[in-house]
Amino acid sequence: MSTDRQIIHMDQDAFFVSVEVRKNPQLAGKPVIIGSLSDRGVVASCSYEARKFGIHSAMPARMARMLCPHGIWIRGNMDEYSKASHEITAILKENVPLIEKASIDEHYIDMTGMDKHFGTLRYAKELRTKVMRETALPISFGLSVNKTVSKMATNECKPNGELNIEKAVVQPFLDPLSIRKIPGLGEKTFIKLSDMGIKRIYELSQVHPEYMNSILGKNGIWLLQKAKGIDDSPIIPYQEQKSVGTQTTFEKDSIDLVSINYLLTAMVMELAFDLRQKKKQTACVTLTIRYSTREEITKQATIPYTSLDGPLIIKVKELFKQAYQKRLLIRLVGVRLSNLVNGFEQIDLYAASEEQYSLCQAMDKIRRRFGPDSIKLASGIDLNL
């Protein structure tokens, strides 16, 4: 892949908080915290003013209250955040040749070759201004030769900033940064490298590939490439984001709604686990019923981004009630989750209590070790079908 790519990374500044400030401008400049109001809840997002007190996403609410007792807590509205995300995506899609929606609040744009017609940096500035003018939401961008460097550039210039890292200065830009700032570098890897005396990207970039492979395997080579500003990963067009789905055809046509209840619950839990494994979110649920008469009914609903079992099962319940009206025997049921984006924790923490979030993580850990069917809800979730 050409090293002369022009990749823009656009990222909303404290997105959830910015949407709240748009509704209530009096919140601007204040330590705003989005999350459950209960002491058992967790922080989903917070303003930059709140971050100065050490608050961050996934922090238990009780700890956040101790660090910033004068913080302004808002329960939030995931539906509004999802709609604002769609607003921004629509504007960008209309104005760029190739776009990837990486998460609810960030996009990658490939402008390679467009600099023949106009300056990419100038266009990125104009695009950022257009988004802020039409949505009244702040946004920052980084422009560079690939996705990794452009994202790191954005992170360095936030909030409300823009930064262009040209090919010739990629390595000087990266070298002094902490290895923690490499996208995708986890906490365990950070600790392991730090214990070895590797704390800056420059130090990481000097390690021999064979040694990196010996201590971290393929992940070590991947990190070494990023430390050298190498990233050939392509822009994945938003409309090509795949869905996940499953369906079951009964051996005998059924009207046993209790069994169908448990089946739908199991289907949703399987799909939701798959999403969490891929660190994906869904914003669209589709339910399909095929009667014994071969008539097929499909119901679809747009939902706030999530990958948690509970909200998805509740929505399937609603869709089944809408679809199952004829009281005929059912031959097939299917569930599909689509409109997928990356980003599990920031979004789902909004709706999850500390216990729910911990339970979800614990169940997923068991599934990863013993298989997806190794643990289920004791009695399913009552859909009242």
N, C-alpha and C positions, 0 to 999 in steps of 0.2 A: 504494500500500500504506500502511496506517495507520502513523503514527509512534508510536503508543502500544502497540507490541508489547512483549512480555515474553519475551526470549530468554535462556536459560541456556546458557552454554558450560561444559562439564565436561571437565577434562583431568587425566589421571593424572600424578603427580609422578615424573619419572625412571622411567618405567614398567618397562622391562626390569630395571633395578636393584632396583626395589621388589619385583618378583616373586622375585628372588634373595634379597633380605632376608627375605621371607616364609618362604622355605625355610630360610634360615640367619640368624637374628636377630643373630648375632655380627658380621655385616657392617654393621650399622647405624652410621652416623656415620663410616664409613671411605671412603677414596677408591677406589671400586669402578669398574672399567672393563670394559664388555662389548665383546668383539671377538675377532678372531683372535689367538691366542697367538704367531703368527709375526711376525717383524719386517716381513714383506711384507704383513701384514694392515692393517686399518683399524679405527678405533673406531666401533662401532655406537651406543653410548650410554654414559653415565657418570653417577656420582652427583654431587650438588651439591658434595660435598667435593672431588671430583676436578676439577670445573669451576673451583675457586678457583686451580688451578695452570695454567689456560689451556687445558685439554683440552676438546675438543668433538667431536661426531660428524663422521665423514668424515676425521678427522685420521689420518695414517699412524701405525701403531703405534710405529714407531721414534722418532718425534718425541714421542709421548705418554709413552714410557718415559723420555725425556730430561727432560721437564718434571716428571714425577712418578715417580721411580724406585721409590718405595715403594708405588705403586698396586697394588691387588689385581685381577688380571686373571681374568676368567671367560669361558670360551668361550660360555657361554649355551645356551639351548634354545628355539629359535623355536616349537616345538610347545607348550611350556608358556606362552609369552607369548601365543600365539594363543588358547589355552584360557582364560587369565585375561581376555583381552579379551572373549571370548564370555560369561564370567560376568557381567562388568559390564554389557554390553549387555542381557542377559536381565533383570537387576534393573531397569534403567532403563525398558525397554519395558513392564514390568508396572506401572509406577507413573506414567507420564506419557502425555498424549494424543497427542503428536507428537514423534518423535525422528529425528534424522539422525546416522548414524555417519560422522563426517568422516574418521577414520583409526583405526588400531588402538587408540589410546589417548585419543581425544577424541570428544565427542558434543555436538550442539546440541539443545536442547529448546525447543519453542515452548509457552509457558504463557499466551499471549495470551487474555484473557477469563476465565481461571481465578481472577484476583484478586477476582472478584465473590464467590467462594465461600470463599476463604482467601487469606492473604497469600502472594504468590509468593516473596518473600525467605525467609519462614519455611519454606515448603515446600522451597525449594532447600537450605536448611540441613539440614532433616530428611532429604532425599534423599541428601545428601552423607554424613551420619552413617550412614545405612542401608547405603550402598555400602561404607564403611570397616569397619563392623561385620561385614558378611556376607562380605567378601572379604579383610579384613586388609590392604588396599592403600590408600595415601594418595591423596587426590584433591582438587583445588581447583576452584573455580567462579567465573565472573563472570556477573553478571546486568545486562542493559541493554536498550536499545531495538532492537538489531539484532545480527547475527552478528559484524560487525567489531568493534564496541565491546565486546561481551561477551567476545570472544576476547582483546582487548587488556587488558581488566580482569583476566581470568584470568592472563595473563602477568605482570601487575604484582603480583599477590598470591601467586604461587607462590614457594616450595613450601608446601603445607599451609595454604592460605588461602582466603578468600572475599571478594568485593568487589562491591558494588551501585553501579552508576553510573546514577542517575536521569536522566530526559530533560533536566532543567534544568541539570545539571552536566556533560553530555557534552562540550561544547566546552572548558570549563575543565580537564577531565580530560585531554583530548587535547593541548591547546596546548603544554605544556612538554615533551612526549615527543619523542624523536628520531624522525625520519621512518623510520629503520631498523625501528622497531617496528610499522609498518603491515603487516599480513599481506599477503603477495604482492609486496612491493616487493623487487626483486632487487638484487644487488650492483652491476651496471652502472648501474642507474637511481639507486641511492644515491650512487654516485660522481659521476654527472653532475649531480645536484641539489646535492650538497655543493660541487662546484666552482663552482656558481652562487651559493653562499652560502645555500642553503636546507638547513638542518640540523634545524630543529625543525618540528613539525607546524603550529604557529601561522604560521610563515613560509610554509609550503606553502599553507595555507588562504587566504592573502592574494593569491596569484598569480591573475591574470586568466585565465579559462577559455580564451580565444582563444590566449593565450601558451602555456599548458600544451599545448594541442592542436598548436601549431606545433612544439614541441620534442619531444613524446612521443606525439603522435597520440591515438587513443582511450584508450590507456593513461594518458595525462596527465589526461584528464577523469575517468577511473575513480579515479585516485589523489587528485585534488582532491576528489571526493565523499567519499572515505574520510577525508580530512583534516578534512572538515566534519561527520563523523559520520553521513554518509548511506550507507545500504546497504539496498536493498529486496530483496536476494536471499532467496528463500524457504527454509524448512526442507524438505529432500528426504527423505521417509520412507525409513527403512532398507530396508524390504521392497521398495521400488521401485527399488533400485539395479540397473541393468541388467547383463546378462552380455554377453560378446563370444564369438563363435563363428564357425566356418567348416566347410564340408564339401565333399567332392568326390565326384561320381558318375563312375565310370569308363566310357569309351566301350564297353569290353568288360570283362566280369566278369574279375577278376584273382585270381591266387594268387601273384603275384610279390612275395614278402615283402621283397626288397631294395628294390624300387621303392616299396613301401608304407612302408618304413622312412624313405626320404628324403622322401617326401611328408608323413608325420606330423611329421618334424623341421621341414620348411619351414612347415607349418601352425602349429605351436607358436611358431616364431620370429616369424611374422607377427603372431599374437595377442599375444605378449609385447611386441613392439615397440609395438603399438597401446596396450597398457596403460601402458607407460612414457611414451608421448607424452601420455597423459591423466593421468599421475602417479597411476595406480591400482595396486592390489594385488588378487590373487585368493586365495581360500581354498578353492576348490572346483574340481575338474577333472572333466569328463565326457567319456567317449569313446563313440562310437556306431559300430557295425558293422552294415551291412545285407548279408546274404548274397544270392546269386543266387536263392535260394528265396523272397526277400522277407522272410524272418525277420530281425528287428532285435534286436540285443543292445546294451544300454546299461550301462556301468559308471561309477560315480562314486566319488570319494574326496575327503575333506576333507584339506587340507594346511596347513602353516604359511604365512602370508601371504608372497607373493613375486610378482615380475614378471620374474625372470631366466629366461633360456632353459633353463639346465641343469636346475634342479630340476623344471621343468614337463615337459621331455622325458623325464626319468627316470620321472616319475609316469605319463606317457602310455605308456611302455614297459611298466610294471607292469599298467596297465589293459588294454592290448592283449593281453598274455599271458593275463590272466584271461578276456577276452571271446572270443578266437579259439581255440575248442576243437574245432570240428567239421571243420576242414580243408576247408571248402567254398570255392567261388569267392566273392570279395567284390565287391559292386556299389558300395558307398558306405562312406566313412569320414568321421567328423566329430569335431571337438574343440570343447568349449565351456568357457569359464572364467567362473565366477560368484562370488557372495558378495564383491563388489568394495568396496573402501574406498580412500580417498585415502592418499597418503604413500609415495613410492617409496624415497627414500634411506635413511631411518632403519632400515627393515626389511631391505632387501636388502644393506646394508652388513654386516649381521650375518653373512651367509653368503659374502660375496665377499672375495677377496683384493684387494690394491691393484691388481694386474695385471688381474684379472677385471673389476673395477669400471671401470678405465680403458678396457679393451677394449670393454666394453659401451657406454660413453659415446662412444668413437671410432666404433664401428660405427653407432650411432644418429645421430651427426652426419652421416655419409656418407649414410645413408638419407634423412634430412631434406632433404639438398641434391639428391641424385640419384634419389630414389625408393626405396620399400621393397624392391625387388628388386635394388638396385644392389650389394649385398654379402651374401654368405652364407658359411656354414662351407664349407671346402674340400671336405669329403667327407661332410658331415652328421655326426650323432652316431650311433654304432653302438648300435642298440636291441637287438641280438641277437635279432631276431624270427625 
